[in-house]
Amino acid sequence: MTDFFELTTEPIDIATVARRTAPPDCGATVTLDGYVRQFTKGRETLHLFYEAYEPMA
């Protein structure tokens, strides 16, 4: 298995990532999805903004 990383501004498809990173003799793959609450302190969450310092990613 080779290392895999990708910087993207597009949505991430977890199934595709799992297929690309799981070794052929793997019995299971575990992934983690995060979920965002609809309201925080009475204010609706309208969007998320993620940042990355690309030279260190």
LOVEXLO-302728 format. One record per atom (N, C-alpha, C): residue number from 1; atom name; x, y, z. Coordinates in steps of 0.1 Angstrom, whole numbers, plus 5000, padded with zeros to 4 digits. Atoms other than C-alpha are relative to their C-alpha. Layout:
REC     i   at     xx     yy     zz
REC   NUM   CA      X      Y      Z
...
//
This chain:
REC     i   at     xx     yy     zz
REC     1    N   5008   4988   5000
REC     1   CA   5000   5000   5000
REC     1    C   5009   5012   5000
REC     2    N   4992   4987   5000
REC     2   CA   5013   5035   4992
REC     2    C   4992   5010   5008
REC     3    N   5006   4989   4993
REC     3   CA   5006   5066   5011
REC     3    C   4991   5008   4991
REC     4    N   5009   4993   5008
REC     4   CA   4977   5087   4999
REC     4    C   4996   5013   5007
REC     5    N   5006   4988   4994
REC     5   CA   4968   5123   5005
REC     5    C   4996   5009   4988
REC     6    N   5005   4991   5011
REC     6   CA   4949   5149   4985
REC     6    C   4994   5012   5007
REC     7    N   5006   4988   4996
REC     7   CA   4940   5185   4990
REC     7    C   4989   5003   4990
REC     8    N   5012   4998   5009
REC     8   CA   4906   5194   4976
REC     8    C   4991   5011   5006
REC     9    N   5010   4991   4996
REC     9   CA   4880   5220   4977
REC     9    C   4986   4994   4996
REC    10    N   5012   5007   5004
REC    10   CA   4854   5195   4964
REC    10    C   4995   4991   5012
REC    11    N   5005   5010   4990
REC    11   CA   4832   5172   4986
REC    11    C   5008   4987   5000
REC    12    N   4992   5012   4999
REC    12   CA   4850   5141   4999
REC    12    C   4990   4988   5000
REC    13    N   5008   5012   5001
REC    13   CA   4835   5107   4990
REC    13    C   5007   4990   5009
REC    14    N   4994   5009   4990
REC    14   CA   4843   5085   5020
REC    14    C   5003   4986   4994
REC    15    N   4998   5014   5006
REC    15   CA   4838   5052   5000
REC    15    C   5012   5000   4991
REC    16    N   4989   4999   5009
REC    16   CA   4863   5063   4974
REC    16    C   5013   5000   5008
REC    17    N   4988   4999   4991
REC    17   CA   4889   5072   5001
REC    17    C   5003   4986   5006
REC    18    N   4998   5014   4994
REC    18   CA   4884   5038   5018
REC    18    C   5005   4990   4990
REC    19    N   4995   5010   5011
REC    19   CA   4889   5019   4985
REC    19    C   5014   5003   4997
REC    20    N   4986   4997   5003
REC    20   CA   4921   5038   4978
REC    20    C   5010   4998   5011
REC    21    N   4991   5001   4989
REC    21   CA   4936   5034   5012
REC    21    C   5000   4986   5007
REC    22    N   5000   5013   4994
REC    22   CA   4926   4999   5023
REC    22    C   5009   4990   4993
REC    23    N   4992   5010   5006
REC    23   CA   4952   4972   5017
REC    23    C   4991   4988   4995
REC    24    N   5008   5011   5006
REC    24   CA   4940   4941   4997
REC    24    C   4996   4990   5011
REC    25    N   5003   5011   4990
REC    25   CA   4942   4918   5028
REC    25    C   4993   5006   5012
REC    26    N   5006   4994   4989
REC    26   CA   4923   4942   5050
REC    26    C   4986   4994   5003
REC    27    N   5013   5006   4996
REC    27   CA   4894   4927   5069
REC    27    C   4989   5010   5003
REC    28    N   5010   4989   4998
REC    28   CA   4877   4960   5077
REC    28    C   5006   5013   4998
REC    29    N   4996   4986   5002
REC    29   CA   4879   4997   5071
REC    29    C   4992   5008   5009
REC    30    N   5008   4991   4991
REC    30   CA   4869   5023   5097
REC    30    C   5002   5015   4995
REC    31    N   4999   4986   5004
REC    31   CA   4861   5059   5086
REC    31    C   4992   5008   5011
REC    32    N   5007   4991   4991
REC    32   CA   4848   5089   5106
REC    32    C   4994   5011   4993
REC    33    N   5007   4988   5006
REC    33   CA   4823   5114   5095
REC    33    C   4996   5009   5011
REC    34    N   5004   4990   4990
REC    34   CA   4816   5146   5114
REC    34    C   4987   5006   4996
REC    35    N   5012   4994   5002
REC    35   CA   4783   5162   5117
REC    35    C   4999   5013   5007
REC    36    N   5001   4987   4994
REC    36   CA   4774   5198   5124
REC    36    C   4986   5003   5005
REC    37    N   5013   4996   4994
REC    37   CA   4746   5211   5146
REC    37    C   4993   5010   4991
REC    38    N   5007   4990   5009
REC    38   CA   4719   5231   5128
REC    38    C   5000   5014   5007
REC    39    N   5000   4987   4993
REC    39   CA   4719   5258   5155
REC    39    C   5010   5000   5011
REC    40    N   4990   4998   4990
REC    40   CA   4746   5272   5178
REC    40    C   4996   5013   5007
REC    41    N   5004   4988   4992
REC    41   CA   4735   5296   5206
REC    41    C   4989   5008   4993
REC    42    N   5012   4993   5007
REC    42   CA   4702   5303   5187
REC    42    C   5003   5004   4986
REC    43    N   4998   4996   5014
REC    43   CA   4719   5310   5154
REC    43    C   5002   4988   4991
REC    44    N   4999   5011   5009
REC    44   CA   4715   5288   5124
REC    44    C   5013   4999   4993
REC    45    N   4987   5003   5008
REC    45   CA   4746   5272   5108
REC    45    C   4996   5001   4985
REC    46    N   5003   4998   5014
REC    46   CA   4745   5284   5072
REC    46    C   5011   4993   4991
REC    47    N   4989   5006   5008
REC    47   CA   4779   5271   5060
REC    47    C   5012   4998   5009
REC    48    N   4988   5002   4993
REC    48   CA   4813   5259   5072
REC    48    C   5011   5005   4991
REC    49    N   4988   4996   5008
REC    49   CA   4847   5272   5062
REC    49    C   5012   4993   5006
REC    50    N   4988   5007   4996
REC    50   CA   4878   5251   5064
REC    50    C   5012   5006   4994
REC    51    N   4988   4995   5005
REC    51   CA   4913   5263   5061
REC    51    C   5011   4990   5002
REC    52    N   4988   5008   4999
REC    52   CA   4946   5245   5055
REC    52    C   5012   5008   4996
REC    53    N   4988   4994   5004
REC    53   CA   4981   5257   5054
REC    53    C   5007   4990   4990
REC    54    N   4997   5010   5009
REC    54   CA   4989   5239   5022
REC    54    C   5015   4995   5000
REC    55    N   4986   5004   5000
REC    55   CA   5028   5239   5025
REC    55    C   5002   4989   5011
REC    56    N   4998   5010   4989
REC    56   CA   5024   5218   5058
REC    56    C   4990   4989   4999
REC    57    N   5010   5011   5001
REC    57   CA   4995   5196   5046
REC    57    C   5006   4988   4994
//
